[in-house]
């Protein structure tokens, strides 16, 4: 909420000013304050996001979320829904198991009742059988004393036999009922066990669902932490050098981002400043131009082209109105982001800083690669005896007409095909290749080793030859260059490209192989400075 600005009351009699102030306070309170006990019908809703600034919110009774529910940028609403569905299914399974268990108990009780009834019937049948046996015995005794009694006994025996048959049938039926009751009881017991197992499985399923929900939440938190960790190290594309990371925290050493504006490319934070770290940019020189105020000594930040100053200590050239300044004497460049003049500049002085960038020389051999590929042979001091010298001549197809001898340092040896010469050999005058160039065979370190930048006198549209025996770097400064001026570079007569002009100053650098010719051709501009790394 913006601050309330009240008018000053200079006279207690100016009621209009006082009323106006009260109106402002009333408007701010009505439109921009949320009330704990809001009057009915009055609006009391947020119209913008609320930032708790890392603090907690307590005592929320009900929380209704419209849309997705995220934790550290991870949507966990889906996981909560899955956990609820699993819990509901577990409750349903437990209820079904309880019902099945009750049914099994009832079945077991019925089976026990049936078994008791069958036992009682079997007892009755046994009693009847005993009674029939007693009747048969009495009938048999009566038969010995009287024919009439025998007839009666015979009749009773038949009745007893019939009763015994009935008793046997009833006993068989009772045994069958008992067997059925036992089977039913067994089935009921099995059903009860299955119901208990189902209840246990349902409980395990609910536990697994809860564990799955917890694991999902942990995975979401871990993924969010990994994303935040990556986000702190790669900040993404930006138009200018950031001062904090994407969360507003201090930059960590090694952080990267891609600059989309000039000079475009990847940049890395070294703990104190942003350094170019991209191979996408082909420029080996960046020019910064400043227009001084009266008495100004320090030049830093964005130049007149809105490009922030950045350089490698020891890799800059500074000019004032086109005149090259001496480092340490005329200016100090020690921190990579500012230039401090020894003497204050005058109003509207043009300060130009030329910052060199590192580069790689393509298609060259290292000293070790060259030593393994080329060999020289001139004298017996190279370690070859007479027989080895003769073999060497034969192997490299030396022609007798050349007068080649081991002591002849000026002899020319023609190599054809693949050659293998063991040991260390020395070519005093270097090696001449098919394209006519000569490479010195002295120890050939990389460019810059044993070389230094030298200010040399050169003229426009004039051809020069690199006779140093090593690759050199040429750096030129063009002054009073028009915005559409063209400065072309030539090596061995071939057009290599053109220099960029920045305001009234242009400049650039190119490499010249040993033995090659080089020149520049600029129109509408003047050649201010010419340096060579040689």
C-alpha positions in Angstrom: 0.0 0.0 0.0 1.4 3.4 -0.9 2.0 5.9 1.9 -0.6 8.5 2.9 0.6 12.0 2.0 -1.2 14.6 4.0 -1.1 18.3 3.3 0.6 20.6 5.9 -1.8 22.6 8.1 -0.3 26.1 8.4 -3.4 27.7 9.8 -5.9 26.2 12.2 -8.6 28.2 10.5 -8.1 26.4 7.2 -10.8 23.7 7.6 -10.6 22.8 4.0 -7.1 21.5 4.4 -7.9 19.5 7.5 -11.1 18.1 5.9 -9.0 17.1 2.8 -6.5 15.2 5.0 -9.3 13.4 6.8 -10.8 12.5 3.4 -7.5 11.0 2.3 -7.2 9.0 5.5 -10.8 7.8 5.1 -10.2 6.7 1.5 -7.0 4.8 2.4 -8.8 3.0 5.3 -11.9 2.2 3.2 -10.1 1.0 0.1 -6.8 -0.5 1.2 -7.3 -2.0 4.8 -8.7 -5.4 5.6 -10.8 -5.5 8.8 -10.9 -8.3 11.4 -14.7 -7.6 12.0 -15.9 -6.3 8.7 -19.3 -4.7 8.4 -21.8 -6.9 6.5 -22.0 -6.1 2.8 -18.6 -4.3 2.7 -15.8 -5.7 0.5 -13.0 -7.3 2.5 -11.0 -9.4 -0.1 -7.4 -9.3 -1.2 -6.7 -7.8 -4.6 -3.0 -8.9 -4.8 -0.7 -11.7 -3.7 0.4 -11.8 0.0 4.1 -12.4 0.8 4.5 -13.8 4.4 8.3 -13.1 4.0 9.3 -16.5 5.5 6.9 -16.3 8.5 4.2 -18.9 9.5 0.4 -18.6 9.5 -1.3 -20.1 12.5 -4.8 -21.1 13.6 -6.4 -21.6 10.2 -9.7 -23.4 10.8 -10.7 -24.3 7.2 -8.5 -24.0 4.2 -10.2 -23.9 0.8 -7.9 -24.0 -2.3 -9.1 -23.1 -5.7 -6.8 -24.5 -8.3 -3.5 -26.4 -7.7 -1.9 -26.9 -4.3 1.9 -26.6 -4.6 4.8 -27.0 -2.1 8.1 -25.4 -3.1 6.8 -25.2 -6.7 5.7 -28.9 -6.7 1.9 -29.8 -7.2 1.0 -32.2 -4.4 -2.8 -32.0 -4.8 -2.8 -35.1 -7.0 -0.9 -37.1 -4.3 -3.4 -36.1 -1.6 -6.3 -37.2 -3.7 -4.7 -40.6 -4.4 -4.0 -41.1 -0.6 -7.7 -40.3 0.2 -9.0 -42.8 -2.4 -6.7 -45.5 -1.0 -7.9 -44.8 2.6 -11.6 -45.0 1.4 -11.0 -48.3 -0.2 -9.3 -49.6 2.9 -12.4 -48.7 5.1 -14.7 -50.4 2.6 -12.5 -53.6 2.7 -12.5 -53.6 6.5 -16.3 -53.3 6.7 -16.8 -56.2 4.2 -14.4 -58.3 6.3 -16.3 -57.6 9.5 -19.6 -58.5 7.8 -18.1 -61.8 6.4 -16.7 -62.6 9.9 -20.2 -62.2 11.5 -21.8 -64.4 8.8 -19.1 -67.1 9.5 -19.9 -67.0 13.3 -23.6 -67.5 12.6 -22.9 -70.4 10.3 -20.7 -72.0 12.9 -23.4 -71.7 15.6 -26.0 -73.3 13.2 -23.6 -76.2 12.5 -23.1 -76.8 16.3 -27.0 -76.9 16.8 -27.3 -79.4 13.9 -24.6 -81.6 15.4 -26.4 -81.6 18.8 -29.7 -82.6 17.2 -28.0 -85.5 15.3 -26.4 -86.8 18.5 -29.8 -86.8 20.3 -31.4 -88.7 17.5 -28.6 -91.3 17.5 -29.1 -91.8 21.3 -32.9 -92.4 20.7 -32.1 -94.9 17.9 -29.7 -96.8 20.2 -32.4 -97.0 23.0 -35.0 -98.3 20.5 -32.5 -100.9 19.3 -31.9 -102.1 22.9 -35.6 -102.3 23.5 -36.1 -104.3 20.4 -33.3 -106.7 21.4 -35.0 -107.2 24.8 -38.4 -107.9 23.2 -36.7 -110.5 20.9 -35.2 -112.2 23.9 -38.5 -112.4 25.7 -40.2 -113.8 22.7 -37.6 -116.5 22.3 -38.1 -117.6 25.9 -41.9 -117.7 25.5 -41.6 -119.9 22.4 -40.1 -122.8 24.4 -43.2 -123.0 26.6 -46.1 -122.3 24.3 -46.9 -122.4 20.6 -49.2 -119.6 21.1 -46.6 -117.6 22.9 -44.2 -118.6 20.1 -46.5 -117.2 17.5 -46.8 -114.0 19.6 -43.0 -113.9 20.0 -42.6 -114.4 16.3 -44.8 -111.5 15.6 -43.0 -109.4 18.2 -39.6 -110.4 16.7 -40.8 -109.2 13.4 -41.8 -105.9 15.0 -38.5 -105.7 16.8 -36.6 -106.4 13.5 -38.6 -103.6 11.8 -37.8 -101.3 14.8 -34.2 -102.2 14.6 -34.2 -101.4 10.8 -35.8 -98.0 11.6 -33.3 -97.4 14.3 -30.4 -98.3 12.0 -31.8 -95.9 9.3 -32.2 -93.1 11.9 -28.6 -93.7 13.1 -27.3 -93.5 9.5 -29.3 -90.3 9.0 -27.9 -88.9 12.3 -24.3 -89.8 11.2 -24.9 -88.1 7.8 -26.3 -84.9 9.5 -23.3 -84.9 11.9 -20.9 -85.2 8.9 -22.8 -82.3 7.1 -22.7 -80.3 10.3 -18.9 -80.9 10.6 -18.3 -79.9 7.0 -20.5 -76.8 7.4 -18.5 -75.9 10.6 -15.2 -76.4 8.7 -16.4 -74.1 5.8 -17.6 -71.5 8.4 -14.2 -71.6 10.1 -12.4 -71.2 6.7 -14.7 -68.3 5.9 -13.9 -66.7 9.2 -10.1 -67.1 8.6 -10.5 -65.7 5.0 -12.4 -62.7 6.5 -9.7 -62.1 9.0 -7.1 -62.3 6.3 -9.1 -59.8 4.2 -9.3 -57.4 7.1 -5.5 -57.7 7.7 -4.9 -57.1 4.0 -7.2 -54.1 4.0 -5.3 -52.7 7.1 -2.0 -53.3 5.3 -3.3 -51.5 2.2 -4.3 -48.5 4.3 -0.8 -48.5 5.8 0.9 -48.8 2.4 -1.3 -45.9 1.1 -0.3 -43.7 4.0 3.4 -44.6 3.4 3.0 -43.9 -0.3 1.5 -40.5 0.4 4.4 -39.7 2.8 6.9 -40.9 0.2 5.3 -38.8 -2.5 5.5 -35.7 -0.3 9.2 -36.5 0.5 9.9 -36.9 -3.3 8.1 -33.7 -4.0 10.2 -31.8 -1.4 13.4 -33.4 -2.7 12.5 -32.4 -6.3 11.7 -28.9 -5.2 15.1 -28.6 -3.3 17.0 -29.9 -6.3 15.2 -27.4 -8.6 16.0 -24.6 -6.2 19.7 -25.7 -6.0 19.9 -25.7 -9.9 18.1 -22.4 -10.0 20.7 -20.8 -7.8 23.5 -21.9 -10.1 22.0 -21.2 -13.6 20.1 -18.0 -13.6 18.8 -18.3 -17.2 18.8 -15.5 -19.9 19.0 -11.9 -18.7 19.6 -8.5 -20.3 22.2 -7.3 -17.8 24.5 -8.6 -15.1 22.4 -9.6 -12.1 23.4 -8.6 -8.5 21.4 -11.4 -6.7 20.1 -14.8 -7.7 16.6 -15.7 -8.8 15.5 -15.9 -5.1 16.9 -12.6 -4.2 19.8 -14.2 -2.3 23.6 -13.3 -2.7 25.3 -14.8 -5.8 27.3 -18.0 -5.3 30.7 -18.4 -6.9 30.4 -20.3 -10.2 26.9 -19.0 -11.0 26.1 -18.8 -14.7 23.6 -16.8 -16.9 23.2 -16.1 -20.6 23.4 -12.4 -21.5 21.0 -11.6 -24.3 22.2 -8.1 -25.0 25.5 -6.9 -26.3 28.0 -8.3 -25.5 25.9 -11.5 -25.7 27.1 -14.9 -24.4 27.5 -17.0 -21.2 28.9 -15.2 -18.2 30.2 -16.7 -14.9 30.4 -15.1 -11.4 33.9 -15.4 -9.9 32.9 -14.1 -6.5 33.6 -10.5 -7.3 32.6 -9.8 -10.9 30.9 -11.4 -14.0 33.4 -12.8 -16.5 32.7 -13.8 -20.1 32.6 -17.7 -20.3 31.0 -18.3 -23.7 32.5 -19.7 -26.9 29.5 -18.2 -28.7 31.2 -14.8 -29.0 33.9 -14.6 -31.7 35.2 -11.2 -30.6 38.7 -11.1 -29.2 38.5 -7.3 -28.4 35.8 -5.2 -26.8 35.8 -1.4 -27.0 34.3 0.8 -24.3 33.8 4.5 -24.9 33.2 7.2 -22.2 32.7 11.0 -22.4 34.3 12.6 -19.4 32.8 15.2 -17.1 35.1 18.0 -15.8 37.7 16.6 -13.4 36.5 13.0 -13.7 39.1 10.4 -12.8 37.2 7.1 -12.4 35.4 5.4 -15.3 33.3 2.3 -14.6 29.8 0.8 -15.3 28.0 1.3 -18.6 29.7 3.2 -21.3 28.0 5.5 -23.8 26.8 2.4 -25.7 25.2 1.0 -22.4 27.8 -1.8 -22.2 29.2 -2.4 -18.6 33.0 -2.2 -18.3 34.7 -5.6 -17.8 38.3 -6.5 -18.6 41.1 -8.9 -17.7 43.8 -7.2 -15.6 46.8 -6.6 -17.8 44.8 -6.9 -21.0 43.6 -3.3 -21.7 44.7 -0.3 -23.8 43.4 3.1 -22.7 43.3 6.2 -25.0 42.3 9.8 -24.2 41.2 11.7 -27.4 43.0 9.1 -29.4 46.3 9.2 -27.5 47.5 5.9 -26.0 48.1 6.2 -22.2 50.9 4.3 -20.3 49.6 1.8 -17.7 50.6 2.5 -14.1 51.9 6.0 -15.1 48.8 7.5 -16.7 46.1 5.2 -15.3 45.4 2.3 -13.0 43.4 -0.8 -14.1 43.6 -3.3 -11.3 40.1 -4.7 -10.5 38.6 -5.6 -13.9 35.6 -3.2 -13.6 37.1 0.3 -13.4 39.8 2.6 -14.9 41.3 5.3 -12.7 43.2 8.2 -14.4 46.3 9.7 -12.7 45.3 13.2 -13.8 41.6 14.4 -14.0 40.1 14.4 -17.4 38.7 17.6 -19.0 35.1 18.2 -19.9 34.0 16.1 -23.0 37.3 14.2 -23.2 36.8 10.9 -25.0 38.1 8.0 -23.0 38.3 4.7 -24.9 39.2 1.3 -23.2 40.2 -1.5 -25.5 39.8 -4.8 -23.6 41.5 -8.0 -25.0 39.8 -11.4 -24.7 41.4 -14.8 -24.6 41.3 -16.8 -27.9 42.6 -20.1 -29.2 44.8 -20.6 -32.3 43.3 -23.3 -34.5 45.1 -25.9 -36.7 48.5 -25.7 -35.1 50.8 -28.2 -33.5 52.1 -28.1 -30.0 55.8 -28.5 -29.5 55.4 -32.1 -28.4 53.2 -32.9 -31.5 55.8 -31.2 -33.8 58.7 -33.0 -32.2 56.9 -36.3 -32.8 56.1 -35.4 -36.4 59.2 -33.7 -37.8 62.9 -34.5 -37.5 66.1 -32.7 -38.7 69.4 -34.2 -39.8 72.5 -32.2 -40.6 75.6 -33.4 -38.8 77.0 -36.6 -37.3 76.6 -34.9 -33.9 72.9 -35.8 -34.1 73.9 -39.3 -33.0 74.0 -41.2 -36.3 77.0 -43.3 -37.3 78.1 -43.7 -41.0 75.7 -46.6 -41.6 72.8 -44.9 -40.0 73.5 -41.7 -42.0 73.5 -43.8 -45.2 70.2 -45.4 -44.2 68.7 -42.1 -43.4 69.7 -40.7 -46.8 68.0 -43.7 -48.5 64.9 -43.4 -46.4 64.3 -39.7 -47.1 65.2 -40.0 -50.8 68.1 -37.5 -50.7 69.4 -36.8 -54.2 73.2 -37.1 -54.8 73.1 -34.0 -57.0 72.3 -31.9 -53.9 75.8 -32.6 -52.5 74.2 -33.5 -49.2 76.7 -34.3 -46.5 76.3 -34.7 -42.7 78.3 -31.5 -42.1 76.3 -29.5 -44.7 74.0 -27.3 -42.7 72.5 -25.7 -45.8 71.6 -29.0 -47.5 68.0 -29.5 -48.7 66.3 -32.8 -48.0 63.1 -33.7 -49.9 60.7 -36.0 -48.0 58.2 -38.1 -49.9 55.7 -40.5 -48.5 55.5 -41.6 -44.8 58.9 -41.4 -43.0 60.0 -42.7 -39.7 63.3 -41.5 -38.2 64.1 -42.5 -34.7 66.1 -40.4 -32.2 66.4 -36.6 -31.8 67.4 -34.7 -35.0 68.0 -31.0 -35.5 67.2 -28.8 -38.6 69.2 -25.6 -38.2 67.5 -23.5 -40.8 63.9 -24.7 -40.1 61.4 -26.7 -42.3 60.0 -25.4 -45.5 56.5 -26.6 -46.4 54.8 -27.1 -49.8 53.0 -23.8 -49.5 56.3 -22.0 -49.4 56.2 -21.0 -45.7 59.1 -21.8 -43.4 58.6 -22.9 -39.8 61.5 -22.3 -37.4 62.5 -25.5 -35.6 63.7 -23.7 -32.5 61.6 -24.4 -29.5 58.2 -23.2 -30.5 56.0 -22.3 -27.5 52.4 -21.1 -27.9 51.7 -17.6 -29.0 52.4 -15.0 -26.3 55.2 -17.0 -24.7 58.5 -15.1 -25.1 56.6 -12.4 -27.1 55.5 -8.9 -26.1 53.2 -6.2 -27.4 55.2 -3.7 -29.4 54.1 -0.4 -30.9 55.3 -0.5 -34.5 55.1 2.0 -37.4 52.7 0.8 -40.1 50.8 2.5 -42.9 47.4 2.0 -44.4 47.1 -0.1 -47.6 50.7 -1.3 -47.3 51.7 -4.9 -47.4 54.1 -6.3 -44.7 55.7 -9.7 -44.2 55.9 -11.7 -40.9 59.6 -12.7 -40.9 59.8 -13.6 -37.2 59.4 -17.3 -37.8 56.5 -17.4 -35.4 52.8 -16.6 -35.5 52.2 -13.0 -34.4 49.1 -11.1 -33.3 48.3 -7.7 -34.8 46.1 -5.1 -33.1 45.1 -1.8 -34.7 43.1 1.2 -33.5 41.2 3.3 -36.1 40.3 6.9 -35.0 37.7 9.3 -36.4 35.9 6.3 -37.9 32.4 7.1 -39.3 29.6 4.9 -38.2 29.5 3.2 -41.6 33.3 3.1 -42.1 34.9 -0.1 -43.3 38.3 -1.4 -42.3 39.3 -4.6 -44.1 42.0 -7.1 -43.1 44.2 -9.1 -45.5 46.5 -12.1 -44.9 48.5 -13.5 -47.9 46.4 -11.2 -50.1 43.1 -12.9 -48.9 40.3 -10.9 -47.3 40.0 -12.1 -43.7 37.2 -9.8 -42.5 36.6 -6.3 -41.3 36.8 -4.4 -38.0 33.9 -3.0 -36.1 33.6 0.7 -35.5 32.3 2.0 -32.1 31.3 5.6 -32.3 34.4 7.5 -33.4 36.8 4.7 -32.6 37.2 1.3 -34.2 39.7 -1.5 -33.5 40.4 -5.2 -33.8 43.0 -7.9 -33.7 44.0 -10.7 -36.1 46.7 -13.4 -36.4 49.5 -13.7 -39.0 51.3 -17.1 -39.6 55.1 -17.1 -40.0 56.2 -16.0 -43.5 52.7 -14.6 -44.4 52.0 -11.1 -45.7 49.4 -8.9 -44.1 47.9 -5.4 -44.5 44.8 -3.3 -43.7 42.7 -1.1 -46.0 40.5 1.5 -44.2 38.4 4.3 -45.9 37.2 7.5 -44.2 39.3 6.9 -41.1 42.8 7.4 -39.8 45.2 4.8 -38.5 45.7 5.8 -34.8 47.8 2.9 -33.4 49.4 -0.3 -34.5 50.6 -3.0 -32.1 52.1 -6.4 -32.7 52.6 -9.3 -30.3 56.0 -10.6 -31.6 
